[in-house]
């Protein structure tokens, strides 16, 4: 996952982040209809800082 430009912890181990996402992550999540992967995304992650994984893309 790309480095977050913004990261806010909602509860322990659950974050909302703002950053670019790679094509691989978007494909893994099955995200369609967002145009291309260029730009910033608001998304949720779970896990610790070193083991976080994207779980849901909220906005492109």
QUIBEL-V219486 format. One record per helix or strand of 2 or more residues. SS is the DSSP state (H for helix, E for strand). FROM is the first residue (numbers start at 1). TO is the last residue. If there is no record, write none. Layout:
ss->SS from->FROM to->TO
ss->SS from->FROM to->TO
This chain:
ss->E from->6 to->11
ss->E from->14 to->19
ss->H from->23 to->29
ss->E from->41 to->46
ss->E from->53 to->59
